[in-house]
């Protein structure tokens, strides 16, 4: 009986030790708790954390920077500090959080929106911020792919003629939005037959883009192409076109980024001609890096601490159908560098979900 009791105590102690050793993570989610992209981003992150034995809490800011800062203050200066804080440089908020983190003992990982070059210079004096790295997607390439594929879908243009383009970017002070616009501009330089009539900032909002597009389609009735930095703005602009009696995908070709159910449906029914996706996986891959860093892996030696992952890819109809159904589970533990040779590189890719 005593042996059984001692064995139970040992098992309980082992279980408690495993729980106590689980690295804790707080994610400052800049989106709304009802926003499809940021919810799916957090869900994939939670799947990774669960598989890797991390204790993850997600705090939504509801698109309010003051809420983000309040959540950061609670995590960094409160009594129950996490081991890691994951944040997004949305609306340039990262430097304030990094200054707040000085001396807190909490390690930081920036995802999706990296520090701007100016911010990096300003933060040179802040060495003790606990920043272990950044992890972003190839947003410039996403912007480029959308416009070049729109042109492929449209086909050749008669000599001496031009195509009118409208573009909907996100928030002006968001690095991701700026990079996607830069990619679009690179594609424009390769296609002089495309004339950008107007670039507007839809703030990632379907309603705002709908209102803007309702005016723009009147101002530029010959619009042939619409480039949108996300799915919500594309859907809003499509609705505005439909209200004029024209057909998205036939009278005007649309592009978008993201993989929400509605935009995937639009890709499948032909209203959307070009779709890029894959960056919602960033949070999940970030969990692998945090797991490995907590286990003593030098993540900088395996691809660098400031990582740009080639996550965006064009989504064809078959892939849109695949993403519309239940996604396959990912073995996040198998992606870890723990126990792998020094030559191992993280194989982060949307293809892990499309197999």
C-alpha positions as a Markdown table, in Angstrom:
| # | Residue | x | y | z |
|---|---|---|---|---|
| 1 | Unk | 0.0 | 0.0 | 0.0 |
| 2 | Unk | 2.8 | 2.4 | 0.9 |
| 3 | Unk | 4.5 | 1.6 | -2.4 |
| 4 | Unk | 1.3 | 2.4 | -4.3 |
| 5 | Unk | 0.9 | 5.6 | -2.4 |
| 6 | Unk | 4.5 | 6.7 | -3.1 |
| 7 | Unk | 4.0 | 5.9 | -6.7 |
| 8 | Unk | 0.9 | 8.1 | -6.8 |
| 9 | Unk | 2.8 | 10.9 | -5.1 |
| 10 | Unk | 5.6 | 10.5 | -7.7 |
| 11 | Unk | 3.2 | 10.6 | -10.6 |
| 12 | Unk | 1.4 | 13.7 | -9.2 |
| 13 | Unk | 4.7 | 15.4 | -8.7 |
| 14 | Unk | 5.8 | 14.5 | -12.3 |
| 15 | Unk | 2.6 | 15.9 | -13.6 |
| 16 | Unk | 2.9 | 19.1 | -11.6 |
| 17 | Unk | 6.4 | 19.5 | -12.7 |
| 18 | Unk | 5.4 | 19.1 | -16.4 |
| 19 | Unk | 2.7 | 21.8 | -15.9 |
| 20 | Unk | 5.0 | 24.1 | -13.9 |
| 21 | Unk | 7.6 | 23.8 | -16.7 |
| 22 | Unk | 5.2 | 24.7 | -19.5 |
| 23 | Unk | 6.3 | 28.0 | -21.1 |
| 24 | Unk | 3.5 | 30.6 | -20.8 |
| 25 | Unk | 2.7 | 32.8 | -23.8 |
| 26 | Unk | 0.4 | 35.8 | -24.2 |
| 27 | Unk | -0.5 | 36.9 | -27.7 |
| 28 | Unk | -1.6 | 40.5 | -28.2 |
| 29 | Unk | -4.0 | 40.0 | -31.1 |
| 30 | Unk | -4.6 | 43.4 | -32.8 |
| 31 | Unk | -7.8 | 42.3 | -34.5 |
| 32 | Unk | -11.4 | 41.9 | -33.4 |
| 33 | Unk | -12.6 | 38.8 | -31.7 |
| 34 | Unk | -15.2 | 38.5 | -34.5 |
| 35 | Unk | -12.7 | 39.1 | -37.4 |
| 36 | Unk | -12.3 | 36.0 | -39.5 |
| 37 | Unk | -8.6 | 36.5 | -40.3 |
| 38 | Unk | -7.4 | 37.2 | -36.8 |
| 39 | Unk | -9.6 | 34.5 | -35.3 |
| 40 | Unk | -8.3 | 31.8 | -37.6 |
| 41 | Unk | -4.8 | 33.2 | -37.0 |
| 42 | Unk | -5.3 | 32.7 | -33.2 |
| 43 | Unk | -6.9 | 29.2 | -33.7 |
| 44 | Unk | -3.9 | 27.9 | -35.7 |
| 45 | Unk | -1.7 | 29.4 | -33.0 |
| 46 | Unk | -3.7 | 27.6 | -30.2 |
| 47 | Unk | -3.4 | 24.3 | -32.1 |
| 48 | Unk | 0.4 | 24.8 | -32.2 |
| 49 | Unk | 0.6 | 25.7 | -28.5 |
| 50 | Unk | -1.5 | 22.7 | -27.5 |
| 51 | Unk | 0.6 | 20.3 | -29.5 |
| 52 | Unk | 3.8 | 21.8 | -28.2 |
| 53 | Unk | 2.7 | 21.9 | -24.6 |
| 54 | Unk | 2.7 | 25.7 | -24.3 |
| 55 | Unk | 0.3 | 27.7 | -22.1 |
| 56 | Unk | -1.1 | 30.3 | -24.5 |
| 57 | Unk | -3.5 | 33.1 | -23.8 |
| 58 | Unk | -4.9 | 35.3 | -26.6 |
| 59 | Unk | -5.9 | 38.9 | -25.8 |
| 60 | Unk | -7.9 | 40.7 | -28.5 |
| 61 | Unk | -7.5 | 44.5 | -28.8 |
| 62 | Unk | -10.7 | 44.9 | -31.0 |
| 63 | Unk | -8.6 | 47.2 | -33.3 |
| 64 | Unk | -7.9 | 49.6 | -30.5 |
| 65 | Unk | -4.3 | 50.4 | -29.8 |
| 66 | Unk | -5.0 | 51.7 | -26.3 |
| 67 | Unk | -6.5 | 48.3 | -25.5 |
| 68 | Unk | -3.3 | 46.6 | -26.9 |
| 69 | Unk | -1.1 | 48.8 | -24.7 |
| 70 | Unk | -3.3 | 48.0 | -21.6 |
| 71 | Unk | -3.0 | 44.3 | -22.3 |
| 72 | Unk | 0.8 | 44.7 | -22.7 |
| 73 | Unk | 1.0 | 46.6 | -19.5 |
| 74 | Unk | -0.9 | 43.9 | -17.6 |
| 75 | Unk | 1.4 | 41.2 | -19.1 |
| 76 | Unk | 4.7 | 43.0 | -18.6 |
| 77 | Unk | 4.1 | 44.8 | -15.3 |
| 78 | Unk | 1.5 | 42.7 | -13.6 |
| 79 | Unk | 2.0 | 40.0 | -11.0 |
| 80 | Unk | 1.5 | 37.0 | -13.4 |
| 81 | Unk | 4.0 | 37.7 | -16.1 |
| 82 | Unk | 4.2 | 35.2 | -19.0 |
| 83 | Unk | 7.5 | 33.8 | -20.2 |
| 84 | Unk | 6.8 | 35.1 | -23.7 |
| 85 | Unk | 4.8 | 38.0 | -25.2 |
| 86 | Unk | 3.9 | 37.8 | -28.9 |
| 87 | Unk | 2.9 | 41.1 | -30.5 |
| 88 | Unk | 2.2 | 42.7 | -33.8 |
| 89 | Unk | 3.6 | 46.1 | -34.9 |
| 90 | Unk | 0.1 | 47.2 | -36.0 |
| 91 | Unk | -0.2 | 51.0 | -36.1 |
| 92 | Unk | 3.5 | 51.1 | -35.1 |
| 93 | Unk | 2.7 | 50.1 | -31.5 |
| 94 | Unk | 5.7 | 47.8 | -30.9 |
| 95 | Unk | 8.3 | 50.4 | -29.7 |
| 96 | Unk | 6.0 | 51.4 | -26.8 |
| 97 | Unk | 5.6 | 47.8 | -25.8 |
| 98 | Unk | 9.3 | 47.1 | -26.1 |
| 99 | Unk | 10.2 | 50.1 | -23.8 |
| 100 | Unk | 7.6 | 48.8 | -21.4 |
| 101 | Unk | 9.2 | 45.4 | -21.4 |
| 102 | Unk | 12.6 | 46.6 | -20.3 |
| 103 | Unk | 13.7 | 44.7 | -17.2 |
| 104 | Unk | 10.5 | 42.7 | -17.0 |
| 105 | Unk | 12.1 | 39.3 | -17.7 |
| 106 | Unk | 9.5 | 38.6 | -20.4 |
| 107 | Unk | 10.8 | 37.6 | -23.8 |
| 108 | Unk | 9.2 | 39.2 | -26.9 |
| 109 | Unk | 8.5 | 37.9 | -30.4 |
| 110 | Unk | 7.1 | 40.2 | -33.0 |
| 111 | Unk | 5.0 | 38.6 | -35.8 |
| 112 | Unk | 3.2 | 39.7 | -39.0 |
| 113 | Unk | 4.3 | 43.4 | -38.9 |
| 114 | Unk | 8.0 | 43.9 | -38.2 |
| 115 | Unk | 9.7 | 47.0 | -36.9 |
| 116 | Unk | 10.3 | 49.7 | -39.5 |
| 117 | Unk | 14.0 | 50.8 | -40.2 |
| 118 | Unk | 13.3 | 54.1 | -38.4 |
| 119 | Unk | 11.9 | 52.2 | -35.4 |
| 120 | Unk | 15.0 | 49.9 | -35.3 |
| 121 | Unk | 17.3 | 53.0 | -35.1 |
| 122 | Unk | 15.2 | 54.6 | -32.4 |
| 123 | Unk | 15.3 | 51.4 | -30.3 |
| 124 | Unk | 19.1 | 51.0 | -30.4 |
| 125 | Unk | 19.3 | 52.4 | -26.9 |
| 126 | Unk | 16.8 | 49.8 | -25.6 |
| 127 | Unk | 18.9 | 46.7 | -25.4 |
| 128 | Unk | 17.1 | 45.0 | -22.5 |
| 129 | Unk | 13.8 | 44.5 | -24.2 |
| 130 | Unk | 13.9 | 40.7 | -24.3 |
| 131 | Unk | 13.3 | 40.7 | -28.1 |
| 132 | Unk | 14.2 | 37.2 | -29.4 |
| 133 | Unk | 13.2 | 38.0 | -33.0 |
| 134 | Unk | 10.6 | 38.8 | -35.6 |
| 135 | Unk | 8.7 | 36.6 | -37.9 |
| 136 | Unk | 6.8 | 38.0 | -40.9 |
| 137 | Unk | 5.4 | 36.8 | -44.2 |
| 138 | Unk | 6.5 | 38.0 | -47.7 |
| 139 | Unk | 3.9 | 40.7 | -47.9 |
| 140 | Unk | 5.6 | 42.6 | -50.7 |
| 141 | Unk | 5.5 | 39.4 | -52.8 |
| 142 | Unk | 1.8 | 39.0 | -52.0 |
| 143 | Unk | 1.0 | 42.4 | -53.5 |
| 144 | Unk | 3.1 | 41.7 | -56.5 |
| 145 | Unk | 1.5 | 38.2 | -57.1 |
| 146 | Unk | -2.0 | 39.6 | -56.9 |
| 147 | Unk | -1.5 | 42.2 | -59.7 |
| 148 | Unk | 0.6 | 40.0 | -62.0 |
| 149 | Unk | -1.9 | 37.2 | -61.7 |
| 150 | Unk | -4.8 | 39.6 | -62.4 |
| 151 | Unk | -2.9 | 40.5 | -65.6 |
| 152 | Unk | -2.5 | 36.9 | -66.5 |
| 153 | Unk | -6.2 | 36.3 | -66.0 |
| 154 | Unk | -7.1 | 39.3 | -68.1 |
| 155 | Unk | -4.9 | 38.4 | -71.0 |
| 156 | Unk | -3.1 | 40.5 | -73.6 |
| 157 | Unk | -4.0 | 44.2 | -74.0 |
| 158 | Unk | -4.3 | 45.7 | -77.5 |
| 159 | Unk | -1.3 | 48.0 | -78.4 |
| 160 | Unk | -2.0 | 51.6 | -77.4 |
| 161 | Unk | -4.7 | 50.8 | -74.9 |
| 162 | Unk | -4.6 | 50.8 | -71.1 |
| 163 | Unk | -6.5 | 49.1 | -68.3 |
| 164 | Unk | -7.9 | 51.1 | -65.4 |
| 165 | Unk | -7.0 | 49.8 | -61.9 |
| 166 | Unk | -8.4 | 50.7 | -58.5 |
| 167 | Unk | -6.5 | 49.7 | -55.4 |
| 168 | Unk | -7.7 | 49.2 | -51.8 |
| 169 | Unk | -5.0 | 49.2 | -49.1 |
| 170 | Unk | -5.4 | 48.6 | -45.4 |
| 171 | Unk | -4.3 | 51.0 | -42.6 |
| 172 | Unk | -1.8 | 53.6 | -43.8 |
| 173 | Unk | 0.3 | 53.1 | -40.7 |
| 174 | Unk | 0.5 | 49.3 | -41.0 |
| 175 | Unk | 3.8 | 47.9 | -42.4 |
| 176 | Unk | 2.0 | 45.0 | -44.0 |
| 177 | Unk | -0.3 | 47.3 | -45.9 |
| 178 | Unk | 2.7 | 49.4 | -47.1 |
| 179 | Unk | 4.6 | 46.3 | -48.2 |
| 180 | Unk | 1.7 | 44.9 | -50.2 |
| 181 | Unk | 1.3 | 48.3 | -52.0 |
| 182 | Unk | 5.0 | 48.2 | -52.7 |
| 183 | Unk | 4.6 | 44.8 | -54.4 |
| 184 | Unk | 1.7 | 46.1 | -56.4 |
| 185 | Unk | 3.8 | 49.1 | -57.5 |
| 186 | Unk | 6.6 | 46.7 | -58.6 |
| 187 | Unk | 4.1 | 44.8 | -60.8 |
| 188 | Unk | 2.8 | 48.2 | -62.2 |
| 189 | Unk | 6.4 | 49.0 | -63.3 |
| 190 | Unk | 6.4 | 45.8 | -65.3 |
| 191 | Unk | 3.0 | 46.5 | -66.8 |
| 192 | Unk | 2.8 | 50.0 | -68.2 |
| 193 | Unk | -0.4 | 49.1 | -69.9 |
| 194 | Unk | -2.1 | 49.2 | -66.4 |
| 195 | Unk | -3.1 | 52.7 | -65.2 |
| 196 | Unk | -3.6 | 53.0 | -61.5 |
| 197 | Unk | -6.5 | 55.5 | -61.2 |
| 198 | Unk | -6.7 | 55.7 | -57.4 |
| 199 | Unk | -5.2 | 54.1 | -54.3 |
| 200 | Unk | -7.5 | 54.4 | -51.2 |
| 201 | Unk | -7.1 | 53.2 | -47.7 |
| 202 | Unk | -10.0 | 50.9 | -46.8 |
| 203 | Unk | -8.7 | 50.3 | -43.2 |
| 204 | Unk | -9.2 | 46.5 | -43.8 |
| 205 | Unk | -13.0 | 47.2 | -43.6 |
| 206 | Unk | -15.7 | 45.7 | -45.9 |
| 207 | Unk | -18.1 | 48.6 | -45.2 |
| 208 | Unk | -15.5 | 51.3 | -45.7 |
| 209 | Unk | -14.3 | 49.7 | -49.0 |
| 210 | Unk | -17.9 | 49.4 | -50.1 |
| 211 | Unk | -18.5 | 53.1 | -49.6 |
| 212 | Unk | -15.3 | 54.0 | -51.3 |
| 213 | Unk | -15.9 | 51.7 | -54.2 |
| 214 | Unk | -19.4 | 53.0 | -54.7 |
| 215 | Unk | -17.9 | 56.4 | -55.4 |
| 216 | Unk | -14.9 | 55.2 | -57.3 |
| 217 | Unk | -16.8 | 53.1 | -59.8 |
| 218 | Unk | -18.8 | 56.2 | -60.7 |
| 219 | Unk | -15.7 | 58.3 | -61.0 |
| 220 | Unk | -13.8 | 55.6 | -63.1 |
| 221 | Unk | -16.5 | 53.7 | -65.1 |
| 222 | Unk | -13.9 | 52.0 | -67.2 |
| 223 | Unk | -12.3 | 50.2 | -64.3 |
| 224 | Unk | -11.2 | 46.7 | -65.4 |
| 225 | Unk | -9.1 | 45.6 | -62.4 |
| 226 | Unk | -9.5 | 45.9 | -58.6 |
| 227 | Unk | -6.5 | 45.1 | -56.3 |
| 228 | Unk | -7.4 | 44.6 | -52.6 |
| 229 | Unk | -5.0 | 44.1 | -49.8 |
| 230 | Unk | -7.4 | 41.8 | -47.9 |
| 231 | Unk | -10.6 | 39.8 | -48.3 |
| 232 | Unk | -13.0 | 42.1 | -46.5 |
| 233 | Unk | -12.2 | 45.1 | -48.7 |
| 234 | Unk | -12.5 | 42.9 | -51.9 |
| 235 | Unk | -15.9 | 41.7 | -50.8 |
| 236 | Unk | -17.0 | 45.3 | -50.1 |
| 237 | Unk | -15.8 | 46.5 | -53.5 |
| 238 | Unk | -17.5 | 43.5 | -55.2 |
| 239 | Unk | -20.8 | 44.4 | -53.6 |
| 240 | Unk | -20.5 | 48.0 | -54.8 |
| 241 | Unk | -19.9 | 46.7 | -58.4 |
| 242 | Unk | -22.8 | 44.4 | -58.2 |
| 243 | Unk | -25.0 | 47.4 | -57.1 |
| 244 | Unk | -24.1 | 49.0 | -60.5 |
| 245 | Unk | -25.5 | 46.0 | -62.3 |
| 246 | Unk | -22.1 | 44.7 | -63.3 |
| 247 | Unk | -20.6 | 41.2 | -62.5 |
| 248 | Unk | -17.4 | 40.7 | -60.5 |
| 249 | Unk | -15.1 | 38.3 | -62.3 |
| 250 | Unk | -16.7 | 39.1 | -65.7 |
| 251 | Unk | -16.9 | 42.9 | -66.1 |
| 252 | Unk | -14.2 | 43.6 | -63.5 |
| 253 | Unk | -11.5 | 41.3 | -62.2 |
| 254 | Unk | -10.8 | 41.3 | -58.5 |
| 255 | Unk | -7.9 | 40.1 | -56.3 |
| 256 | Unk | -7.6 | 39.6 | -52.6 |
| 257 | Unk | -5.5 | 38.2 | -49.8 |
| 258 | Unk | -6.7 | 35.9 | -46.9 |
| 259 | Unk | -8.7 | 32.6 | -46.8 |
| 260 | Unk | -12.0 | 33.4 | -45.1 |
| 261 | Unk | -14.9 | 31.2 | -46.0 |
| 262 | Unk | -16.6 | 34.0 | -48.0 |
| 263 | Unk | -13.5 | 34.9 | -50.1 |
| 264 | Unk | -12.9 | 31.2 | -50.8 |
| 265 | Unk | -16.5 | 30.9 | -51.9 |
| 266 | Unk | -15.9 | 33.9 | -54.2 |
| 267 | Unk | -12.8 | 32.2 | -55.6 |
| 268 | Unk | -14.8 | 29.1 | -56.3 |
| 269 | Unk | -17.7 | 30.7 | -58.0 |
| 270 | Unk | -15.6 | 33.0 | -60.1 |
| 271 | Unk | -16.4 | 36.4 | -58.6 |
| 272 | Unk | -12.8 | 36.6 | -57.4 |
| 273 | Unk | -10.1 | 36.0 | -60.1 |
| 274 | Unk | -7.0 | 36.0 | -57.9 |
| 275 | Unk | -6.4 | 35.0 | -54.3 |
| 276 | Unk | -3.2 | 34.7 | -52.2 |
| 277 | Unk | -3.2 | 33.2 | -48.8 |
| 278 | Unk | -1.0 | 31.4 | -46.2 |
| 279 | Unk | 0.0 | 34.1 | -43.8 |
| 280 | Unk | -2.6 | 33.1 | -41.2 |
| 281 | Unk | -0.2 | 30.2 | -40.3 |
| 282 | Unk | 2.4 | 32.6 | -38.9 |
| 283 | Unk | 1.2 | 32.4 | -35.4 |
| 284 | Unk | 1.4 | 28.6 | -35.4 |
| 285 | Unk | 4.9 | 28.6 | -36.7 |
| 286 | Unk | 5.8 | 31.3 | -34.1 |
| 287 | Unk | 4.8 | 28.7 | -31.4 |
| 288 | Unk | 7.4 | 26.3 | -32.8 |
| 289 | Unk | 10.1 | 29.0 | -32.5 |
| 290 | Unk | 9.0 | 29.8 | -28.9 |
| 291 | Unk | 8.9 | 26.1 | -27.9 |
| 292 | Unk | 12.4 | 25.6 | -29.3 |
| 293 | Unk | 13.8 | 28.8 | -27.7 |
| 294 | Unk | 12.4 | 27.7 | -24.4 |
| 295 | Unk | 14.2 | 24.3 | -24.9 |
| 296 | Unk | 17.5 | 26.0 | -25.4 |
| 297 | Unk | 17.6 | 25.9 | -29.2 |
| 298 | Unk | 19.5 | 28.7 | -30.9 |
| 299 | Unk | 16.8 | 29.7 | -33.3 |
| 300 | Unk | 19.1 | 32.4 | -34.8 |
| 301 | Unk | 21.4 | 29.7 | -36.0 |
| 302 | Unk | 18.6 | 28.0 | -37.9 |
| 303 | Unk | 17.5 | 30.7 | -40.3 |
| 304 | Unk | 18.1 | 33.9 | -38.4 |
| 305 | Unk | 16.2 | 35.7 | -35.6 |
| 306 | Unk | 14.5 | 38.1 | -38.0 |
| 307 | Unk | 12.7 | 35.8 | -40.4 |
| 308 | Unk | 10.7 | 36.4 | -43.5 |
| 309 | Unk | 8.8 | 33.3 | -44.4 |
| 310 | Unk | 7.6 | 32.7 | -48.0 |
| 311 | Unk | 4.1 | 31.8 | -46.9 |
| 312 | Unk | 1.9 | 33.5 | -49.5 |
| 313 | Unk | 0.9 | 31.5 | -52.5 |
| 314 | Unk | -1.7 | 31.8 | -55.3 |
| 315 | Unk | -4.7 | 29.7 | -54.5 |
| 316 | Unk | -6.4 | 27.9 | -57.4 |
| 317 | Unk | -9.9 | 26.5 | -57.3 |
| 318 | Unk | -8.8 | 23.1 | -56.1 |
| 319 | Unk | -6.8 | 24.6 | -53.2 |
| 320 | Unk | -9.7 | 26.9 | -52.4 |
| 321 | Unk | -11.9 | 23.9 | -52.1 |
| 322 | Unk | -9.4 | 22.2 | -49.8 |
| 323 | Unk | -9.1 | 25.2 | -47.6 |
| 324 | Unk | -12.9 | 25.5 | -47.4 |
| 325 | Unk | -13.1 | 22.2 | -45.6 |
| 326 | Unk | -11.7 | 21.0 | -42.3 |
| 327 | Unk | -8.0 | 21.6 | -42.3 |
| 328 | Unk | -5.7 | 18.6 | -41.5 |
| 329 | Unk | -4.0 | 18.6 | -38.2 |
| 330 | Unk | -0.3 | 19.6 | -38.3 |
| 331 | Unk | 2.3 | 17.7 | -36.3 |
| 332 | Unk | 3.9 | 20.8 | -34.8 |
| 333 | Unk | 6.3 | 18.7 | -32.7 |
| 334 | Unk | 7.7 | 17.2 | -35.8 |
| 335 | Unk | 8.6 | 20.7 | -37.0 |
| 336 | Unk | 10.7 | 21.4 | -33.9 |
| 337 | Unk | 14.4 | 21.7 | -34.2 |
| 338 | Unk | 14.9 | 19.9 | -30.9 |
| 339 | Unk | 17.1 | 16.9 | -31.5 |
| 340 | Unk | 17.6 | 17.7 | -35.2 |
| 341 | Unk | 21.0 | 18.1 | -36.8 |
| 342 | Unk | 22.5 | 21.6 | -37.1 |
| 343 | Unk | 21.6 | 21.7 | -40.9 |
| 344 | Unk | 17.9 | 21.5 | -40.1 |
| 345 | Unk | 15.8 | 24.4 | -41.3 |
| 346 | Unk | 12.1 | 24.9 | -40.4 |
| 347 | Unk | 9.9 | 23.9 | -43.3 |
| 348 | Unk | 7.1 | 26.4 | -42.6 |
| 349 | Unk | 4.7 | 26.4 | -45.5 |
| 350 | Unk | 1.0 | 26.5 | -46.4 |
| 351 | Unk | 1.7 | 23.2 | -48.2 |
| 352 | Unk | 1.7 | 21.5 | -44.8 |
| 353 | Unk | -2.1 | 22.1 | -44.7 |
| 354 | Unk | -2.8 | 21.4 | -48.4 |
| 355 | Unk | -1.3 | 17.9 | -48.5 |
